[in-house]
């Protein structure tokens, strides 16, 4: 009996030995992959997929920090690794240390390519926070971010008094500080082609400070990618650049009659459609697609199709307005509000990104609360959309006090409608 037990234990040990030997061989085969194998980036903490079609944020640092990263690749002996920041080659090898980056959002791409031409990559954002008192701009105004080459432009911000130049995609131009409007005025470099570029402020010493991104267009472009219509159809006005060269607009493939057009505005008659979401596209005289400016993500971009939502509501304002206690960011004028019938419900649609706190307040341009708009802390239980009843008292107040603004901090207004 004892001898039988000893034999059983010996057989079990032999089995474990075989299992461990097999594992060892598999690992050795994996790490000694040949040049014919597809490359892999082995770091598990790197984002490897786009969320909703856009890259994810990997790391947030301050402007006075360097960004350092080491990666592992296979087949290690046959793979070259290159590093690109905002589309420009910045290094090669498995270890990378970037020089100090300007404040803003930077797109980092890691590309691993084998000697046989096989490649894989990781692409994600690095967010760089400015230091206190740095010249900065968080403006989301389309008029300041959607530009045409050679045209005058401006960019609002803070601590801009010492700025002497602006750099767009590395091309520097002279800049003038307009203290009254709190902005830098400059001329867009004439040689830029269609695309999205980093823009930097430059002071008298030559130091650059990140000011976000701008999108340059030379072709017919609408300044938004989201539109709203009514069930019964009606006129739809599209604003943008070079729109006089648009020859057709389609909603879900159905042609819309163009009733008026100029360089910066295009009006079409939309068909009667059921409540729902549709695709809006257009073509130009040259046969190219009409471009739409999508500024809803970290990286502004141009797309060739827009959203068209049919609803019972009428849209007063639509975009991507990041609220930070500035009444000019998301403002409705008395002229816009005069179209709203007394007794209507005003709906404010918003998103709540990560922030230290979330506070919503609706005021006149004189910073008096509108009825129902007193300051509240936004929580998961706060209604979205946030609704206000447009009474006669409400109307009289905003007409006298120069309109209505969404203020507070830590939320982003997507649209304001009424029904």
NUDOSE-309797 format. One record per residue (C-alpha): x, y, z. Coordinates in steps of 0.25 Angstrom, whole numbers, plus 2048, in hexadecimal, padded with zeros to 3 digits. Example, Ala and Ser with C-alpha at 12.3 -4.5 7.8 and 13.67 -1.06 7.14 Angstrom:
((831 7EE 81F))
((837 7FC 81D))
! end
This chain:
((800 800 800))
((80B 809 803))
((813 806 7F7))
((806 809 7EF))
((805 817 7F5))
((813 81A 7F2))
((811 816 7E3))
((805 81F 7E2))
((80C 82B 7E8))
((818 828 7DF))
((80F 828 7D3))
((808 835 7D7))
((815 83C 7D9))
((819 837 7CB))
((80C 83D 7C6))
((80F 84B 7CC))
((81D 84B 7C6))
((817 848 7B8))
((80D 854 7BA))
((818 85D 7BF))
((821 859 7B3))
((816 85B 7A9))
((813 869 7AF))
((821 86D 7AF))
((822 869 7A0))
((816 871 79D))
((81B 87E 7A3))
((828 87C 79C))
((821 87B 78F))
((819 887 792))
((825 890 796))
((82E 88B 78A))
((824 88E 77F))
((829 890 771))
((829 89C 768))
((81E 895 761))
((815 897 76D))
((80B 8A2 76F))
((810 8AD 779))
((80A 8AF 786))
((80B 8BA 791))
((80A 8B2 79E))
((807 8BE 7A8))
((7FA 8BB 7AE))
((7F7 8C8 7B3))
((7F7 8CF 7A6))
((7EA 8D2 79F))
((7E9 8C9 793))
((7DB 8CD 78E))
((7D4 8DA 78A))
((7C8 8DD 793))
((7BD 8E2 78A))
((7C6 8E4 77F))
((7D0 8ED 786))
((7DD 8EA 78E))
((7DC 8E9 79D))
((7E4 8F2 7A7))
((7F0 8EA 7AC))
((7F6 8F4 7B6))
((7F5 902 7BB))
((802 90A 7BF))
((806 918 7C2))
((80D 921 7B8))
((81A 920 7C0))
((81A 911 7C0))
((821 908 7B6))
((819 8FC 7B0))
((821 8EF 7B1))
((81C 8E1 7AC))
((823 8D3 7AA))
((81C 8C9 7A1))
((81E 8BA 79E))
((81C 8B5 790))
((81D 8A7 789))
((825 8A3 781))
((82F 8AB 788))
((83B 8A8 77F))
((833 8AC 773))
((82B 8B8 777))
((82D 8C7 776))
((825 8D0 77F))
((822 8DE 77B))
((81B 8E9 783))
((813 8F4 77D))
((80C 900 784))
((801 907 77D))
((806 900 770))
((814 904 771))
((820 8FA 773))
((826 8FD 781))
((82E 8F0 784))
((832 8E2 781))
((834 8D6 78A))
((82D 8CF 796))
((830 8DA 7A0))
((82B 8E8 79D))
((82C 8F5 7A5))
((825 901 79F))
((82A 90F 7A1))
((821 918 7A9))
((814 919 7A1))
((80B 926 7A0))
((7FE 926 7A7))
((7F2 920 7A0))
((7EE 912 79B))
((7F9 90A 793))
((7F7 8FE 78A))
((802 8F4 78D))
((803 8E8 783))
((80D 8DC 785))
((80F 8D4 779))
((817 8C7 779))
((81B 8C2 76B))
((823 8B5 768))
((82E 8B3 75E))
((823 8AC 755))
((81A 8B9 755))
((810 8B4 75F))
((80B 8BE 769))
((802 8C1 774))
((800 8CE 77C))
((7FA 8D4 789))
((7F4 8E2 788))
((7EF 8EA 794))
((7EF 8F8 79A))
((7F8 8FF 7A4))
((7F2 90B 7AB))
((7FC 915 7B0))
((7F6 91F 7BA))
((7FB 92E 7BA))
((803 934 7C6))
((7FD 93F 7CE))
((7FD 94C 7C6))
((801 945 7B9))
((7FB 94C 7AC))
((7EF 942 7A9))
((7E3 941 7A1))
((7D7 938 7A3))
((7CE 93F 799))
((7C5 935 792))
((7BF 940 789))
((7BE 93B 77A))
((7C2 948 775))
((7CF 947 77D))
((7D2 939 779))
((7CD 937 76B))
((7D6 93F 762))
((7DA 942 753))
((7E8 945 74E))
((7EC 953 74D))
((7E0 958 755))
((7E0 961 762))
((7DD 959 76E))
((7DD 95B 77D))
((7DE 951 789))
((7D9 955 797))
((7E0 951 7A4))
((7E6 955 7B1))
((7F4 95B 7B4))
((7F6 95F 7A6))
((7FC 96D 7A8))
((80B 968 7A5))
((808 960 798))
((80F 965 78B))
((80D 95A 782))
((804 94E 77E))
((808 941 779))
((7FF 938 770))
((805 92B 76D))
((813 931 76F))
((810 93D 766))
((812 94A 76E))
((80B 957 76C))
((80A 964 773))
((7FF 966 77D))
((7F9 972 784))
((7F3 972 792))
((7E5 978 792))
((7E3 97B 7A1))
((7D4 980 79F))
((7D0 972 79A))
((7DA 96A 7A1))
((7DF 963 795))
((7EB 962 78C))
((7E9 967 77D))
((7F1 961 772))
((7F1 95C 763))
((7F0 94E 760))
((7FC 949 758))
((7F9 948 74A))
((800 93B 746))
((7F8 932 74F))
((7EF 927 749))
((7E2 921 74E))
((7E5 91A 75C))
((7E5 91C 76B))
((7F2 922 771))
((7F8 926 77E))
((7F8 935 781))
((802 93B 78B))
((804 949 791))
((812 94E 791))
((817 959 79A))
((823 963 798))
((82D 959 79D))
((828 94E 793))
((822 945 79D))
((816 93E 797))
((809 93B 79F))
((7FE 931 79A))
((7F1 937 796))
((7EA 92B 791))
((7E6 928 783))
((7E1 92F 776))
((7DB 929 76A))
((7DE 92F 75C))
((7D5 92E 750))
((7D7 932 742))
((7CA 92A 73D))
((7BB 92B 73F))
((7BA 928 74E))
((7AE 929 758))
((7B2 92E 765))
((7AA 923 76D))
((7A7 915 76B))
((799 914 772))
((78C 91A 76D))
((77E 91A 771))
((771 91B 769))
((762 919 76B))
((758 90E 767))
((751 917 75D))
((75E 91B 757))
((762 929 755))
((76E 932 752))
((77C 92E 757))
((788 938 757))
((796 932 757))
((7A1 93C 75A))
((7B0 93A 757))
((7BA 93E 74C))
((7BA 93D 73D))
((7AB 938 73D))
((7A8 93F 730))
((7B0 933 729))
((7A6 929 72F))
((79C 924 724))
((794 919 72B))
((790 915 73A))
((78A 908 73D))
((783 902 74A))
((783 8F3 74A))
((786 8F4 73B))
((779 8FD 738))
((77D 909 731))
((77A 917 737))
((777 923 72F))
((781 92E 731))
((77A 93B 732))
((785 945 735))
((794 944 736))
((7A0 94D 739))
((7AF 94B 73D))
((7AB 94A 74C))
((79C 945 74C))
((794 93B 745))
((785 939 746))
((77D 92D 742))
((76F 928 742))
((76E 91B 74A))
((764 910 747))
((759 90C 751))
((75F 900 759))
((75B 8F8 766))
((762 8FB 773))
((76F 8F4 773))
((77E 8F5 76F))
((783 8F6 761))
((790 8F9 759))
((792 906 752))
((79C 907 747))
((7A0 910 73C))
((7A8 911 72F))
((7B0 91D 729))
((7B2 922 71B))
((7BF 91B 71A))
((7B8 90D 71D))
((7BE 90D 72B))
((7B6 90A 738))
((7B2 916 741))
((7BA 916 74D))
((7B4 918 75B))
((7BC 91D 767))
((7BB 913 773))
((7C0 91A 780))
((7B9 911 789))
((7C6 909 78D))
((7D4 90C 792))
((7D9 90C 784))
((7D1 915 77B))
((7D0 90F 76D))
((7C8 910 760))
((7BE 905 75C))
((7B6 903 74F))
((7A9 900 756))
((7A0 907 760))
((795 904 76A))
((787 909 767))
((77D 907 772))
((76E 909 770))
((767 90D 77C))
((75B 915 781))
((765 91F 788))
((76B 92B 781))
((77A 92D 783))
((77F 93A 788))
((78E 936 78A))
((796 92A 787))
((7A5 927 789))
((7AF 923 794))
((7AF 92E 79E))
((7B8 92B 7AA))
((7B3 934 7B6))
((7BD 93A 7BF))
((7B6 947 7C5))
((7B7 94F 7B8))
((7AA 954 7B3))
((7AF 956 7A5))
((7B1 947 7A3))
((7A3 943 7A2))
((79A 94F 79F))
((78C 951 799))
((789 95F 794))
((77C 967 795))
((77A 965 786))
((77B 956 788))
((772 955 794))
((767 95E 78D))
((764 952 785))
((760 94A 791))
((751 94B 794))
((74D 94E 7A2))
((749 941 7A9))
((753 939 7A2))
((75D 930 7A9))
((76B 932 7A7))
((774 926 7A8))
((783 926 7AA))
((78A 919 7A6))
((798 917 7AD))
((7A3 90D 7B0))
((7AB 90C 7BD))
((7B9 909 7BB))
((7C3 907 7C6))
((7C6 913 7CE))
((7C8 917 7DD))
((7B9 91C 7DE))
((7AD 91E 7D5))
((7A5 92A 7D7))
((79A 92F 7CD))
((794 93D 7CD))
((78B 945 7C3))
((78D 954 7C3))
((78A 960 7BB))
((796 968 7B5))
((795 970 7C1))
((797 964 7CA))
((789 964 7D0))
((783 956 7D1))
((778 953 7C7))
((76B 94C 7CD))
((76F 93E 7D1))
((77E 940 7CD))
((783 943 7DB))
((791 93C 7DE))
((790 92D 7E1))
((79A 922 7E3))
((799 918 7D8))
((798 909 7DC))
((793 8FC 7D6))
((785 900 7DA))
((785 90E 7D3))
((77B 90D 7C7))
((782 90D 7B9))
((77D 914 7B1))
((77C 91F 7BC))
((76E 926 7B9))
((76A 934 7BB))
((75C 93A 7B9))
((75C 946 7B0))
((752 94F 7B7))
((74F 95E 7B4))
((758 962 7C0))
((763 959 7BA))
((762 960 7AC))
((761 96E 7B2))
((76E 96C 7BA))
((777 966 7AF))
((772 971 7A5))
((776 97C 7AF))
((783 976 7B3))
((789 971 7A6))
((786 963 7A5))
((788 956 7AD))
((795 94E 7B0))
((799 940 7B6))
((7A3 942 7C0))
((7A9 93A 7CC))
((7B4 930 7CA))
((7B7 921 7C7))
((7AC 91E 7BC))
((7AB 920 7AD))
((79F 925 7A6))
((79C 91D 799))
((78F 924 795))
((784 92D 799))
((776 92B 794))
((767 92F 796))
((75A 928 794))
! end
